[in-house]
């Protein structure tokens, strides 16, 4: 199992990089997910994205933080995608606290 401990100090955040409309009313959403720490987080995020309404396939890469999700029809909003991932990340309350410490300390 791969673990990227430096990412513990960032709360997971999803950004839609690209939406592509394909043939037959299919939409491909290419995402960037900051803050994935381990293979378990990546697998849980992938499953959460695959479980979204209309999703037909999802793939998440831990190293790059890239994800792609194929939807039959329109893709959900960026907020809905972020909430799906946010619900399944490990140590969510502790990571929110650590992220706040990182940004609030004097420089």
C-alpha positions as a printed Julia matrix, in Angstrom:
107×3 Matrix{Float64}:
   0.0    0.0     0.0
   1.34   3.39   -0.98
   1.1    6.27    1.52
   1.93   9.92    0.74
   2.17  11.48    4.25
   2.86  15.04    3.08
  -0.71  15.15    1.78
  -2.13  14.69    5.29
  -1.87  18.46    5.72
  -4.26  19.24    2.9
  -7.98  18.67    2.97
  -9.17  16.88   -0.17
 -10.45  19.25   -2.84
 -11.92  18.39   -6.22
 -11.49  20.63   -9.26
 -13.08  19.91  -12.63
 -10.32  20.31  -15.22
 -12.31  19.43  -18.31
 -15.77  18.3   -19.4
 -16.05  16.57  -22.77
 -19.35  15.74  -24.43
 -19.1   12.55  -26.44
 -21.33  10.57  -28.74
 -24.66   9.34  -27.48
 -25.13  11.87  -24.68
 -22.02  10.77  -22.75
 -19.96  13.2   -20.68
 -16.36  12.65  -19.56
 -15.34  14.65  -16.5
 -11.6   15.0   -15.93
 -10.87  15.97  -12.33
  -7.98  16.92  -10.1
  -8.21  15.68   -6.5
  -5.78  17.3    -4.08
  -5.09  15.57   -0.77
  -5.39  11.85   -1.49
  -3.05  10.2     1.02
  -3.08   6.47    0.28
  -4.36   3.71   -1.97
  -7.36   3.27    0.33
  -8.32   6.96   -0.11
  -7.96   6.64   -3.88
 -10.07   3.46   -3.99
 -12.77   5.0    -1.78
 -12.83   8.17   -3.91
 -13.07   6.07   -7.08
 -16.0    4.1    -5.66
 -17.76   7.28   -4.46
 -17.44   8.82   -7.93
 -18.64   5.6    -9.6
 -21.7    5.58   -7.3
 -22.87   9.04   -8.4
 -26.12   9.11  -10.37
 -25.44   8.58  -14.06
 -21.81   7.48  -13.6
 -20.84   4.56  -15.8
 -17.1    4.38  -15.02
 -14.55   6.05  -12.74
 -10.78   5.91  -12.38
  -8.6    7.66   -9.77
  -4.78   7.79   -9.8
  -3.18   8.36   -6.38
   0.19   9.64   -7.6
  -1.09  12.33   -9.94
  -4.35  13.04   -8.13
  -6.12  12.78  -11.48
  -9.54  11.24  -11.89
 -11.85  10.61  -14.8
 -15.53   9.81  -14.59
 -17.84   8.94  -17.46
 -21.5    9.88  -17.13
 -24.54   8.93  -19.17
 -25.87  12.44  -19.71
 -24.81  15.54  -17.81
 -22.08  15.43  -15.17
 -22.98  16.58  -11.64
 -21.77  19.96  -10.4
 -18.23  20.44   -9.12
 -19.71  20.81   -5.63
 -21.49  17.44   -5.87
 -18.3   15.76   -7.06
 -16.35  17.33   -4.18
 -18.95  16.26   -1.62
 -18.86  12.68   -2.89
 -15.09  12.51   -2.42
 -15.15  14.48    0.85
 -17.54  12.01    2.47
 -15.2    9.05    2.01
 -11.7   10.36    2.79
 -10.04   8.94    5.86
  -9.46  11.06    8.98
 -11.64  13.87    7.64
 -12.01  15.91   10.89
  -8.31  15.58   11.78
  -7.24  16.54    8.28
  -9.45  19.63    8.3
  -7.83  20.66   11.59
  -4.28  20.0    10.27
  -4.99  21.94    7.07
  -6.16  24.9     9.16
  -2.98  24.76   11.26
  -0.87  24.73    8.12
  -2.49  27.91    6.77
  -2.86  29.79   10.09
   0.66  29.51   11.45
   2.86  32.61   11.25
   5.23  32.75    8.33
